[in-house]
Amino acid sequence: MAGKGPGAAWALVATSVPMFMVSLDNLVVTNALVNMARDFNVGQSDLQWVVNGYVLAFAGLLLAGAAFGDRFGRRRIFNWGIVLFTLGSAACGLSGSVTQLVVARVVQGAGAAMILPVSLTLAVAAVPKARRALAVGVWGGVNGLGIAVGPMAGGLVTQGLDWHWIFWINVPVGIVAVPLALWAVQESKGRDRTLDVVGMALITAAVIGAVWGTVGAADHGWGSARTVVGLGLAAVLLVAFVLYERRTAQPLVPLAMYRIRSFMLSNAVSLAMYFGVFGSIFFLAQFMQGPMGYSPFGAGLRTLPWTAAPMVVVPIASLLVGRIGGGVLQAAGCLLQALALGWIALVVAPDMSYGALVPALVLAGVGMGLVFAANPATVISSVAEHEHNKASGVNNTIREFGGSLGIAVLTTVFTHGFTDRLAKGSHDADQAFVHGLQQAIWVGVAVVLLGALGGLLIRRPSPAVQQNAAVEVHPVVAVD
């Protein structure tokens, strides 16, 4: 399909802008929860579902969104996702109670699940094969940037205007995005168009159970009934999904994918990277707002050396994926990320200056950019062209779960370290906070290093395999 329509650049813009808003809304409410609690006269615990409602719907429906794209048309599902996301955003802005807000956030998450997986497939299909790594890299960089700057954007809007405007800014974007996609993006469908309804139901319920149990572990404990039931139910449903998929003629995710080394290892890298990065940055932002004394917007602004660096690194790294291999770049990115997190853990102190953090933040941003460029590119290139949508759905689901798991696990580690220091007689809350932060970050370092090991185990395709992939005999089916 490359070369048709208004041009690949416009197609990349049309697919990236809605995806950026979807990623942004992951954590955009983080710095607005205090204001919401005051306006609705509820506690912070009652507002956790403002975040979790979005994450559950988003992560749980990603594979279904990819399957619907293959069946009914990727551009069509992409546009309907934008419409649903925009309506959900407007409903969030109009919410008069926390219940209405949570329901509207679930609608947003459902729309986001229709946008994200097909956006990558549409972006890849719009460019020539020689530029696919660059397109995937740009997609990964924009996606990661949206997640990373969400808290800062939410803090800025909340301070300057009102928390309702966090959601209203999505509405004009959605209104413009639909006609832009209709003009710039060509329609396509997958080769396998049979909807695996039972498979979708099983995996959706499994992912929702896993995320529900994980996000609640930070508040209720890993041994609580909620956590055990959620994770136990997820495990049972996942086993049922695998058994069913082995017997059905048209599985939701082809079982052959699980035998592809680069596909499986790249998804493991994604899980480890998002676990360490977003679990650590979650507490680093709190450290800047607590012991360092910055405002929500000020704290978000000072994380930019970390969160904005991928916008510079990704285009450069994308050009190197085909030359040195996606596995090497993923390993290098994880290694740099681990070094940066370890650096922060060693130097962090209640009375430290911001300047002491900047080198580590820049190093972390470079590492994150390398992974953002190489990870989705390796996942996509490891499967047949007609399987891009399914591969994207799997990769995004694992990434979302990795971020939720990282925040939950590191919250547990942080809380233990914080309370342990106070229990030993420390009356300095800032010092106790730093102690908990250091312990949490070191766990993040260990997990990200496992991601680096996984990247090193990814074998670079031989020239013969790359040539065969370039002449894939089962292309996507274009629909005019």
VOPAGU-2260 file (C-alpha; in pm, 1 decimal, decimal comma):
REM VOPAGU-2260
SITE   aa  ch    i         X         Y         Z
SITE  MET   A    0       0,0       0,0       0,0
SITE  ALA   A    1     302,2     225,5      33,2
SITE  GLY   A    2     310,3     507,8    -214,0
SITE  LYS   A    3     -65,8     552,2    -245,9
SITE  GLY   A    4    -274,8     832,1     -97,4
SITE  PRO   A    5    -150,8    1167,3      32,9
SITE  GLY   A    6     179,5    1027,6     156,4
SITE  ALA   A    7     341,7     821,7     430,0
SITE  ALA   A    8     423,3    1124,9     644,8
SITE  TRP   A    9      58,6    1226,0     671,2
SITE  ALA   A   10     -41,0     866,9     745,4
SITE  LEU   A   11     214,6     855,0    1025,0
SITE  VAL   A   12      77,4    1179,8    1170,0
SITE  ALA   A   13    -280,7    1054,7    1139,5
SITE  THR   A   14    -200,8     732,7    1327,4
SITE  SER   A   15      34,0     886,8    1585,7
SITE  VAL   A   16    -172,6    1179,6    1716,4
SITE  PRO   A   17    -470,4     974,2    1845,5
SITE  MET   A   18    -228,6     715,3    1983,1
SITE  PHE   A   19     -43,5     993,2    2171,0
SITE  MET   A   20    -368,9    1104,8    2336,3
SITE  VAL   A   21    -446,9     745,0    2431,1
SITE  SER   A   22    -103,7     703,6    2592,0
SITE  LEU   A   23    -123,1    1044,7    2757,7
SITE  ASP   A   24    -447,9     953,7    2932,1
SITE  ASN   A   25    -288,5     653,7    3103,4
SITE  LEU   A   26    -151,3     872,0    3384,3
SITE  VAL   A   27    -280,6    1219,8    3299,8
SITE  VAL   A   28    -508,0    1221,4    3605,6
SITE  THR   A   29    -228,2    1136,8    3850,6
SITE  ASN   A   30    -162,5    1494,4    3960,7
SITE  ALA   A   31    -532,4    1589,2    3953,6
SITE  LEU   A   32    -660,2    1330,4    4202,6
SITE  VAL   A   33    -627,2    1567,0    4498,6
SITE  ASN   A   34    -847,9    1824,9    4327,0
SITE  MET   A   35   -1098,1    1556,9    4223,6
SITE  ALA   A   36   -1116,0    1426,2    4579,1
SITE  ARG   A   37   -1193,9    1778,0    4702,6
SITE  ASP   A   38   -1457,6    1847,8    4436,5
SITE  PHE   A   39   -1635,0    1514,0    4484,0
SITE  ASN   A   40   -1578,7    1505,5    4862,2
SITE  VAL   A   41   -1434,3    1153,2    4852,5
SITE  GLY   A   42   -1110,3     994,6    4972,8
SITE  GLN   A   43    -811,5     910,7    4758,6
SITE  SER   A   44    -890,5     539,7    4783,7
SITE  ASP   A   45   -1228,8     603,6    4620,4
SITE  LEU   A   46   -1053,7     768,8    4328,1
SITE  GLN   A   47    -813,5     485,1    4248,1
SITE  TRP   A   48   -1061,0     358,9    3988,3
SITE  VAL   A   49   -1028,0     684,3    3795,1
SITE  VAL   A   50    -687,8     544,4    3699,1
SITE  ASN   A   51    -760,5     172,8    3723,6
SITE  GLY   A   52   -1088,7     181,8    3531,9
SITE  TYR   A   53    -905,6     315,1    3228,2
SITE  VAL   A   54    -616,0      69,6    3263,6
SITE  LEU   A   55    -843,8    -233,6    3305,8
SITE  ALA   A   56   -1055,8    -158,2    2998,9
SITE  PHE   A   57    -750,3     -59,1    2796,7
SITE  ALA   A   58    -532,1    -361,0    2875,5
SITE  GLY   A   59    -817,2    -610,0    2878,4
SITE  LEU   A   60    -954,9    -519,9    2535,0
SITE  LEU   A   61    -632,2    -466,8    2335,6
SITE  LEU   A   62    -631,8    -812,6    2176,5
SITE  ALA   A   63   -1003,2    -780,8    2100,1
SITE  GLY   A   64    -936,0    -443,0    1935,2
SITE  ALA   A   65    -669,8    -601,6    1715,8
SITE  ALA   A   66    -902,7    -886,9    1620,1
SITE  PHE   A   67   -1186,0    -649,4    1531,7
SITE  GLY   A   68    -943,4    -454,6    1310,9
SITE  ASP   A   69    -852,6    -768,4    1116,2
SITE  ARG   A   70   -1218,3    -862,1    1076,3
SITE  PHE   A   71   -1393,4    -531,7    1005,4
SITE  GLY   A   72   -1111,7    -312,3     875,2
SITE  ARG   A   73    -827,7    -150,3    1066,0
SITE  ARG   A   74    -898,3     206,9     964,5
SITE  ARG   A   75   -1266,7     158,8    1045,8
SITE  ILE   A   76   -1192,9      24,7    1395,7
SITE  PHE   A   77    -928,8     295,5    1442,5
SITE  ASN   A   78   -1182,9     567,6    1363,9
SITE  TRP   A   79   -1457,5     413,0    1575,8
SITE  GLY   A   80   -1203,7     393,8    1856,0
SITE  ILE   A   81   -1132,6     765,1    1818,3
SITE  VAL   A   82   -1506,5     839,1    1830,7
SITE  LEU   A   83   -1554,6     626,8    2143,2
SITE  PHE   A   84   -1246,1     776,5    2309,7
SITE  THR   A   85   -1364,2    1129,4    2230,7
SITE  LEU   A   86   -1714,6    1064,0    2364,3
SITE  GLY   A   87   -1563,1     912,2    2676,9
SITE  SER   A   88   -1342,2    1219,1    2719,0
SITE  ALA   A   89   -1642,3    1452,3    2691,6
SITE  ALA   A   90   -1828,6    1239,3    2945,4
SITE  CYS   A   91   -1529,1    1266,2    3182,1
SITE  GLY   A   92   -1535,9    1644,3    3148,4
SITE  LEU   A   93   -1907,9    1653,3    3226,5
SITE  SER   A   94   -1891,7    1410,9    3520,0
SITE  GLY   A   95   -2071,5    1531,2    3831,6
SITE  SER   A   96   -1975,7    1237,7    4054,6
SITE  VAL   A   97   -1685,8     997,7    4094,3
SITE  THR   A   98   -1907,4     711,3    3970,3
SITE  GLN   A   99   -1983,5     894,0    3645,9
SITE  LEU   A  100   -1614,7     974,6    3604,6
SITE  VAL   A  101   -1506,4     611,8    3648,3
SITE  VAL   A  102   -1767,8     487,3    3399,5
SITE  ALA   A  103   -1653,7     750,1    3149,1
SITE  ARG   A  104   -1291,4     643,5    3202,1
SITE  VAL   A  105   -1387,7     283,9    3121,7
SITE  VAL   A  106   -1542,3     408,0    2796,0
SITE  GLN   A  107   -1219,5     595,5    2723,4
SITE  GLY   A  108   -1019,1     279,0    2787,5
SITE  ALA   A  109   -1237,9      75,4    2552,2
SITE  GLY   A  110   -1185,4     333,0    2276,7
SITE  ALA   A  111    -812,4     336,3    2346,1
SITE  ALA   A  112    -797,5     -42,0    2304,5
SITE  MET   A  113    -944,2      -2,8    1955,2
SITE  ILE   A  114    -692,0     266,8    1861,9
SITE  LEU   A  115    -354,2     149,0    1988,1
SITE  PRO   A  116    -292,6    -194,1    1826,6
SITE  VAL   A  117    -426,0    -100,8    1481,9
SITE  SER   A  118    -241,4     233,0    1482,9
SITE  LEU   A  119      91,2      50,4    1465,0
SITE  THR   A  120     -28,1    -179,9    1185,4
SITE  LEU   A  121    -163,6     113,8     983,9
SITE  ALA   A  122     157,8     313,1    1034,6
SITE  VAL   A  123     375,3      22,5     919,9
SITE  ALA   A  124     156,6     -47,5     614,4
SITE  ALA   A  125     171,4     317,1     503,3
SITE  VAL   A  126     547,6     330,5     447,7
SITE  PRO   A  127     785,9     145,5     216,2
SITE  LYS   A  128     945,8    -166,3     365,7
SITE  ALA   A  129    1284,3       6,4     382,7
SITE  ARG   A  130    1142,1     272,6     617,3
SITE  ARG   A  131     932,5      49,5     839,8
SITE  ALA   A  132    1187,0      45,8    1123,0
SITE  LEU   A  133    1182,2     425,4    1129,8
SITE  ALA   A  134     800,7     434,6    1128,5
SITE  VAL   A  135     784,2     182,8    1412,5
SITE  GLY   A  136    1048,2     378,4    1602,5
SITE  VAL   A  137     855,8     703,8    1569,9
SITE  TRP   A  138     539,4     523,0    1679,3
SITE  GLY   A  139     718,5     378,5    1983,7
SITE  GLY   A  140     873,0     712,4    2075,9
SITE  VAL   A  141     542,9     902,4    2054,1
SITE  ASN   A  142     365,5     629,2    2248,7
SITE  GLY   A  143     623,7     631,2    2526,6
SITE  LEU   A  144     632,4    1008,9    2536,8
SITE  GLY   A  145     256,2    1022,5    2586,0
SITE  ILE   A  146     275,4     789,9    2886,9
SITE  ALA   A  147     575,7     970,7    3032,5
SITE  VAL   A  148     448,0    1330,1    3005,3
SITE  GLY   A  149      94,6    1244,1    3115,7
SITE  PRO   A  150     148,0    1340,1    3481,6
SITE  MET   A  151     320,9    1666,1    3384,2
SITE  ALA   A  152      46,3    1762,0    3138,6
SITE  GLY   A  153    -220,5    1680,9    3395,2
SITE  GLY   A  154     -46,3    1889,8    3657,9
SITE  LEU   A  155      -8,6    2185,5    3420,5
SITE  VAL   A  156    -373,4    2184,1    3313,4
SITE  THR   A  157    -496,9    2132,2    3669,8
SITE  GLN   A  158    -288,0    2421,4    3803,0
SITE  GLY   A  159    -357,7    2659,7    3515,7
SITE  LEU   A  160    -722,2    2579,5    3442,2
SITE  ASP   A  161    -923,7    2303,2    3603,4
SITE  TRP   A  162    -900,6    1921,8    3608,5
SITE  HIS   A  163   -1203,0    1894,9    3374,1
SITE  TRP   A  164    -988,3    2042,4    3096,6
SITE  ILE   A  165    -759,3    1737,2    3112,4
SITE  PHE   A  166   -1035,8    1558,3    2923,7
SITE  TRP   A  167   -1181,8    1843,0    2718,9
SITE  ILE   A  168    -853,2    1889,9    2529,4
SITE  ASN   A  169    -907,2    1545,0    2376,4
SITE  VAL   A  170   -1232,7    1649,5    2209,6
SITE  PRO   A  171   -1098,3    1883,2    1938,0
SITE  VAL   A  172    -818,2    1635,9    1871,1
SITE  GLY   A  173   -1073,1    1361,7    1814,9
SITE  ILE   A  174   -1286,4    1581,6    1589,8
SITE  VAL   A  175    -986,1    1651,9    1365,5
SITE  ALA   A  176    -838,0    1301,5    1386,3
SITE  VAL   A  177   -1125,3    1113,9    1220,7
SITE  PRO   A  178   -1135,0    1305,0     889,4
SITE  LEU   A  179    -755,0    1313,5     886,6
SITE  ALA   A  180    -741,6     934,7     912,4
SITE  LEU   A  181   -1006,3     893,2     643,6
SITE  TRP   A  182    -799,1    1113,6     412,6
SITE  ALA   A  183    -445,3     996,2     492,3
SITE  VAL   A  184    -479,0     627,3     582,8
SITE  GLN   A  185    -583,7     344,6     355,0
SITE  GLU   A  186    -815,6      69,3     473,6
SITE  SER   A  187    -687,8    -284,7     517,0
SITE  LYS   A  188    -803,6    -609,8     669,9
SITE  GLY   A  189    -623,4    -914,7     801,8
SITE  ARG   A  190    -608,6   -1245,9     620,8
SITE  ASP   A  191    -769,0   -1427,2     915,3
SITE  ARG   A  192   -1110,0   -1263,1     958,5
SITE  THR   A  193   -1290,1   -1519,3    1173,2
SITE  LEU   A  194   -1365,7   -1375,8    1515,3
SITE  ASP   A  195   -1252,8   -1606,3    1795,6
SITE  VAL   A  196   -1525,1   -1492,8    2037,0
SITE  VAL   A  197   -1450,6   -1752,7    2304,2
SITE  GLY   A  198   -1077,2   -1679,1    2287,3
SITE  MET   A  199   -1140,9   -1304,4    2313,2
SITE  ALA   A  200   -1366,1   -1353,5    2614,9
SITE  LEU   A  201   -1115,5   -1577,4    2793,0
SITE  ILE   A  202    -808,6   -1360,5    2737,2
SITE  THR   A  203    -995,8   -1037,3    2810,7
SITE  ALA   A  204   -1117,6   -1176,3    3141,9
SITE  ALA   A  205    -769,7   -1313,0    3219,9
SITE  VAL   A  206    -597,9    -979,8    3156,6
SITE  ILE   A  207    -861,5    -787,1    3354,4
SITE  GLY   A  208    -824,0   -1031,6    3645,2
SITE  ALA   A  209    -445,9   -1001,7    3638,9
SITE  VAL   A  210    -446,7    -621,1    3624,2
SITE  TRP   A  211    -724,8    -596,4    3884,9
SITE  GLY   A  212    -534,4    -817,4    4127,4
SITE  THR   A  213    -203,7    -644,3    4058,4
SITE  VAL   A  214    -316,0    -282,7    4093,2
SITE  GLY   A  215    -493,3    -368,2    4418,4
SITE  ALA   A  216    -187,9    -539,5    4567,3
SITE  ALA   A  217     -25,6    -205,4    4650,5
SITE  ASP   A  218    -321,6    -103,2    4868,7
SITE  HIS   A  219    -444,0    -437,5    5002,5
SITE  GLY   A  220    -128,0    -652,6    5004,4
SITE  TRP   A  221     -18,7    -947,4    4794,2
SITE  GLY   A  222    -180,0   -1190,3    5035,6
SITE  SER   A  223    -518,5   -1018,2    5041,6
SITE  ALA   A  224    -829,3   -1196,1    4916,1
SITE  ARG   A  225    -868,8    -947,1    4632,4
SITE  THR   A  226    -515,6   -1000,5    4503,9
SITE  VAL   A  227    -520,0   -1378,8    4539,1
SITE  VAL   A  228    -861,6   -1411,4    4372,9
SITE  GLY   A  229    -768,6   -1175,8    4090,1
SITE  LEU   A  230    -435,6   -1340,4    4007,7
SITE  GLY   A  231    -569,8   -1692,7    4066,4
SITE  LEU   A  232    -865,4   -1630,3    3836,3
SITE  ALA   A  233    -631,0   -1483,1    3575,4
SITE  ALA   A  234    -410,0   -1793,5    3588,0
SITE  VAL   A  235    -707,6   -2030,0    3547,5
SITE  LEU   A  236    -849,6   -1827,9    3258,0
SITE  LEU   A  237    -509,5   -1807,3    3090,2
SITE  VAL   A  238    -472,2   -2186,7    3103,2
SITE  ALA   A  239    -825,2   -2223,0    2964,3
SITE  PHE   A  240    -737,2   -1976,3    2686,7
SITE  VAL   A  241    -425,5   -2171,9    2585,7
SITE  LEU   A  242    -611,0   -2504,8    2587,6
SITE  TYR   A  243    -894,5   -2361,5    2379,7
SITE  GLU   A  244    -659,9   -2192,5    2132,8
SITE  ARG   A  245    -479,6   -2522,9    2071,8
SITE  ARG   A  246    -806,7   -2680,4    1957,8
SITE  THR   A  247    -973,1   -2403,9    1757,1
SITE  ALA   A  248    -916,1   -2371,2    1382,3
SITE  GLN   A  249    -881,5   -1990,0    1389,4
SITE  PRO   A  250    -705,6   -1891,8    1715,2
SITE  LEU   A  251    -703,4   -1532,1    1834,5
SITE  VAL   A  252    -322,9   -1545,0    1853,1
SITE  PRO   A  253    -160,6   -1808,5    1628,1
SITE  LEU   A  254      24,0   -2056,7    1848,2
SITE  ALA   A  255     317,5   -2049,4    1607,7
SITE  MET   A  256     396,7   -1699,5    1738,1
SITE  TYR   A  257     490,7   -1843,9    2074,9
SITE  ARG   A  258     763,9   -2046,5    1907,0
SITE  ILE   A  259     927,7   -1739,1    1752,6
SITE  ARG   A  260    1231,3   -1659,2    1966,3
SITE  SER   A  261    1259,9   -1288,8    1881,9
SITE  PHE   A  262     885,9   -1232,9    1932,4
SITE  MET   A  263     875,6   -1393,3    2276,5
SITE  LEU   A  264    1200,2   -1241,2    2401,5
SITE  SER   A  265    1109,1    -892,7    2277,7
SITE  ASN   A  266     781,8    -914,0    2468,8
SITE  ALA   A  267     977,1   -1023,6    2777,2
SITE  VAL   A  268    1203,2    -719,8    2732,9
SITE  SER   A  269     896,1    -497,3    2705,8
SITE  LEU   A  270     754,3    -640,3    3028,7
SITE  ALA   A  271    1084,0    -587,5    3214,4
SITE  MET   A  272    1143,4    -237,9    3076,4
SITE  TYR   A  273     800,0    -102,3    3158,0
SITE  PHE   A  274     809,9    -270,8    3498,8
SITE  GLY   A  275    1130,8     -92,5    3591,9
SITE  VAL   A  276    1074,4     240,4    3419,2
SITE  PHE   A  277     720,4     324,9    3519,6
SITE  GLY   A  278     748,3     169,0    3862,0
SITE  SER   A  279    1055,7     384,2    3930,2
SITE  ILE   A  280     936,2     709,0    3770,4
SITE  PHE   A  281     612,5     678,2    3969,1
SITE  PHE   A  282     810,5     722,7    4292,4
SITE  LEU   A  283    1068,2     960,9    4152,3
SITE  ALA   A  284     785,4    1203,5    4068,5
SITE  GLN   A  285     661,2    1173,4    4426,2
SITE  PHE   A  286    1014,7    1233,8    4556,9
SITE  MET   A  287    1036,3    1556,2    4358,1
SITE  GLN   A  288     700,2    1671,5    4491,9
SITE  GLY   A  289     776,9    1558,7    4848,1
SITE  PRO   A  290    1132,4    1592,8    4982,4
SITE  MET   A  291    1246,0    1815,4    4692,9
SITE  GLY   A  292     940,5    2041,8    4730,7
SITE  TYR   A  293     841,8    2098,8    4366,0
SITE  SER   A  294     484,8    2153,7    4246,8
SITE  PRO   A  295     316,9    1879,5    4037,5
SITE  PHE   A  296     396,3    2068,6    3717,6
SITE  GLY   A  297     747,0    2153,9    3838,1
SITE  ALA   A  298     818,4    1789,9    3914,2
SITE  GLY   A  299     688,5    1679,5    3573,9
SITE  LEU   A  300     894,1    1946,6    3400,0
SITE  ARG   A  301    1211,3    1825,9    3571,0
SITE  THR   A  302    1160,7    1470,3    3445,9
SITE  LEU   A  303    1182,7    1591,4    3084,0
SITE  PRO   A  304    1551,5    1496,8    3043,3
SITE  TRP   A  305    1427,6    1141,5    3093,6
SITE  THR   A  306    1088,5    1146,1    2925,0
SITE  ALA   A  307    1163,6    1372,2    2627,2
SITE  ALA   A  308    1500,7    1220,8    2532,4
SITE  PRO   A  309    1338,2     937,9    2331,2
SITE  MET   A  310    1207,1    1194,1    2081,0
SITE  VAL   A  311    1570,4    1260,0    1985,4
SITE  VAL   A  312    1703,5     906,4    2028,5
SITE  VAL   A  313    1427,6     708,0    1857,4
SITE  PRO   A  314    1472,1     840,2    1498,4
SITE  ILE   A  315    1847,1     777,7    1519,5
SITE  ALA   A  316    1814,3     434,5    1678,3
SITE  SER   A  317    1549,8     332,0    1424,6
SITE  LEU   A  318    1805,1     367,5    1146,8
SITE  LEU   A  319    2031,2     121,5    1329,1
SITE  VAL   A  320    1778,7    -157,5    1388,0
SITE  GLY   A  321    1841,5    -321,4    1051,4
SITE  ARG   A  322    2218,2    -274,3    1074,0
SITE  ILE   A  323    2304,8    -406,0    1418,5
SITE  GLY   A  324    1985,6    -588,8    1518,3
SITE  GLY   A  325    1690,5    -508,2    1740,1
SITE  GLY   A  326    1807,7    -743,2    2014,6
SITE  VAL   A  327    2138,7    -561,2    2062,2
SITE  LEU   A  328    1963,8    -224,4    2079,8
SITE  GLN   A  329    1708,4    -353,4    2329,0
SITE  ALA   A  330    1985,1    -497,4    2545,6
SITE  ALA   A  331    2182,2    -172,2    2529,0
SITE  GLY   A  332    1873,7      31,2    2614,1
SITE  CYS   A  333    1790,1    -184,3    2915,8
SITE  LEU   A  334    2151,2    -172,8    3032,3
SITE  LEU   A  335    2161,5     207,7    3012,9
SITE  GLN   A  336    1827,1     224,6    3190,6
SITE  ALA   A  337    1952,2      -3,3    3469,2
SITE  LEU   A  338    2270,8     203,1    3507,3
SITE  ALA   A  339    2065,4     522,6    3527,5
SITE  LEU   A  340    1829,4     380,4    3789,2
SITE  GLY   A  341    2123,2     251,5    3992,1
SITE  TRP   A  342    2286,4     593,9    3968,5
SITE  ILE   A  343    1969,7     757,0    4104,2
SITE  ALA   A  344    1948,1     505,3    4387,3
SITE  LEU   A  345    2307,8     581,7    4489,6
SITE  VAL   A  346    2285,9     962,9    4487,1
SITE  VAL   A  347    1928,8    1028,3    4600,3
SITE  ALA   A  348    1903,6    1220,7    4927,5
SITE  PRO   A  349    1643,8    1452,2    5089,1
SITE  ASP   A  350    1859,6    1762,1    5049,6
SITE  MET   A  351    2007,2    1687,5    4707,1
SITE  SER   A  352    2003,2    1939,5    4423,8
SITE  TYR   A  353    1817,3    1875,5    4102,2
SITE  GLY   A  354    2139,0    1913,4    3902,2
SITE  ALA   A  355    2277,9    1596,0    4059,1
SITE  LEU   A  356    1993,9    1397,6    3899,6
SITE  VAL   A  357    2019,7    1538,2    3547,3
SITE  PRO   A  358    2299,7    1310,8    3411,0
SITE  ALA   A  359    2115,7     999,5    3531,0
SITE  LEU   A  360    1786,9    1125,4    3384,7
SITE  VAL   A  361    1950,9    1185,0    3045,1
SITE  LEU   A  362    2107,7     837,6    3051,7
SITE  ALA   A  363    1768,7     687,6    3137,0
SITE  GLY   A  364    1607,8     875,3    2849,4
SITE  VAL   A  365    1864,8     745,5    2601,0
SITE  GLY   A  366    1811,6     389,2    2721,1
SITE  MET   A  367    1436,1     424,2    2700,4
SITE  GLY   A  368    1464,1     563,2    2347,2
SITE  LEU   A  369    1668,9     264,5    2230,5
SITE  VAL   A  370    1404,7      23,2    2356,9
SITE  PHE   A  371    1116,7     230,1    2218,1
SITE  ALA   A  372    1280,3     216,4    1874,6
SITE  ALA   A  373    1390,3    -147,2    1868,2
SITE  ASN   A  374    1123,9    -333,2    2065,1
SITE  PRO   A  375     811,4    -283,7    1849,5
SITE  ALA   A  376    1024,0    -301,4    1533,9
SITE  THR   A  377    1158,5    -642,8    1636,4
SITE  VAL   A  378     813,7    -769,0    1734,8
SITE  ILE   A  379     661,0    -662,6    1403,1
SITE  SER   A  380     948,8    -792,1    1187,7
SITE  SER   A  381     944,5   -1132,2    1358,5
SITE  VAL   A  382     600,0   -1226,9    1224,7
SITE  ALA   A  383     433,5   -1244,0     884,5
SITE  GLU   A  384     280,2    -924,6     749,1
SITE  HIS   A  385     -76,1   -1045,9     792,8
SITE  GLU   A  386       1,0   -1109,4    1161,9
SITE  HIS   A  387     121,3    -755,4    1242,4
SITE  ASN   A  388    -206,5    -659,4    1408,7
SITE  LYS   A  389    -210,4    -964,4    1635,1
SITE  ALA   A  390     155,0    -915,3    1727,9
SITE  SER   A  391      89,1    -550,3    1812,1
SITE  GLY   A  392    -204,3    -648,0    2033,1
SITE  VAL   A  393       6,9    -898,0    2227,7
SITE  ASN   A  394     296,9    -654,1    2266,8
SITE  ASN   A  395      77,8    -369,7    2390,2
SITE  THR   A  396    -109,1    -593,6    2634,4
SITE  ILE   A  397     215,3    -717,4    2788,6
SITE  ARG   A  398     350,6    -363,7    2806,5
SITE  GLU   A  399      42,8    -233,4    2988,9
SITE  PHE   A  400      54,1    -522,0    3233,2
SITE  GLY   A  401     427,5    -466,8    3289,2
SITE  GLY   A  402     370,5    -104,8    3387,3
SITE  SER   A  403      88,3    -194,9    3627,7
SITE  LEU   A  404     291,9    -479,4    3777,9
SITE  GLY   A  405     595,2    -253,6    3822,6
SITE  ILE   A  406     399,0      11,6    4011,2
SITE  ALA   A  407     232,2    -251,4    4232,3
SITE  VAL   A  408     549,9    -442,1    4318,0
SITE  LEU   A  409     764,4    -135,0    4374,0
SITE  THR   A  410     489,0      19,6    4586,5
SITE  THR   A  411     506,7    -286,5    4810,7
SITE  VAL   A  412     886,0    -262,6    4832,7
SITE  PHE   A  413     873,4     114,3    4893,8
SITE  THR   A  414     609,4      82,7    5165,7
SITE  HIS   A  415     809,1    -187,3    5345,4
SITE  GLY   A  416    1127,0      21,8    5333,9
SITE  PHE   A  417     948,2     339,0    5443,0
SITE  THR   A  418     765,7     183,1    5738,6
SITE  ASP   A  419    1071,7     -21,3    5838,0
SITE  ARG   A  420    1282,2     293,4    5871,8
SITE  LEU   A  421    1010,1     466,8    6077,3
SITE  ALA   A  422     970,3     157,5    6296,4
SITE  LYS   A  423    1341,6     171,8    6379,7
SITE  GLY   A  424    1294,1     510,1    6540,3
SITE  SER   A  425    1356,1     750,0    6254,6
SITE  HIS   A  426    1153,8    1068,3    6292,8
SITE  ASP   A  427    1261,6    1208,8    5957,0
SITE  ALA   A  428     984,8    1127,4    5709,3
SITE  ASP   A  429    1191,8    1253,0    5415,4
SITE  GLN   A  430    1479,2    1021,6    5504,9
SITE  ALA   A  431    1236,9     731,4    5542,9
SITE  PHE   A  432    1091,1     817,0    5201,4
SITE  VAL   A  433    1439,4     808,6    5045,7
SITE  HIS   A  434    1511,0     473,5    5210,7
SITE  GLY   A  435    1194,4     323,6    5062,0
SITE  LEU   A  436    1266,3     484,6    4725,2
SITE  GLN   A  437    1616,1     336,2    4710,3
SITE  GLN   A  438    1492,8     -14,2    4785,9
SITE  ALA   A  439    1218,3      13,7    4523,0
SITE  ILE   A  440    1455,8     142,9    4257,0
SITE  TRP   A  441    1706,6    -137,9    4318,4
SITE  VAL   A  442    1431,7    -390,5    4248,0
SITE  GLY   A  443    1359,0    -200,5    3926,9
SITE  VAL   A  444    1729,0    -220,6    3836,7
SITE  ALA   A  445    1728,6    -599,2    3879,2
SITE  VAL   A  446    1421,4    -647,1    3659,3
SITE  VAL   A  447    1550,3    -416,2    3383,9
SITE  LEU   A  448    1881,6    -607,1    3383,9
SITE  LEU   A  449    1682,7    -924,2    3315,2
SITE  GLY   A  450    1540,4    -738,8    3017,2
SITE  ALA   A  451    1895,6    -666,2    2897,7
SITE  LEU   A  452    1974,5   -1037,6    2918,0
SITE  GLY   A  453    1663,3   -1116,9    2715,9
SITE  GLY   A  454    1771,4    -869,1    2448,4
SITE  LEU   A  455    2113,4   -1032,7    2419,5
SITE  LEU   A  456    1946,5   -1369,6    2356,7
SITE  ILE   A  457    1758,4   -1236,8    2052,1
SITE  ARG   A  458    1926,1   -1362,6    1738,8
SITE  ARG   A  459    1961,7   -1132,0    1444,6
SITE  PRO   A  460    1782,0   -1274,6    1136,6
SITE  SER   A  461    2009,7   -1406,8     865,1
SITE  PRO   A  462    2014,5   -1223,9     528,8
SITE  ALA   A  463    1814,9   -1510,1     377,6
SITE  VAL   A  464    1540,7   -1476,5     637,9
SITE  GLN   A  465    1531,7   -1100,1     594,2
SITE  GLN   A  466    1498,9   -1141,6     216,9
SITE  ASN   A  467    1216,3   -1391,7     258,2
SITE  ALA   A  468    1038,7   -1151,8     494,3
SITE  ALA   A  469    1069,6    -875,9     236,6
SITE  VAL   A  470     878,2   -1084,5     -17,2
SITE  GLU   A  471     612,9   -1213,8     224,3
SITE  VAL   A  472     354,4   -1401,4      19,2
SITE  HIS   A  473      60,3   -1330,2     249,0
SITE  PRO   A  474      17,7    -954,1     244,7
SITE  VAL   A  475    -258,6    -765,2     418,2
SITE  VAL   A  476    -572,6    -730,8     213,1
SITE  ALA   A  477    -627,3    -372,5     107,1
SITE  VAL   A  478    -982,8    -247,1      91,8
SITE  ASP   A  479   -1049,2      60,7    -117,3
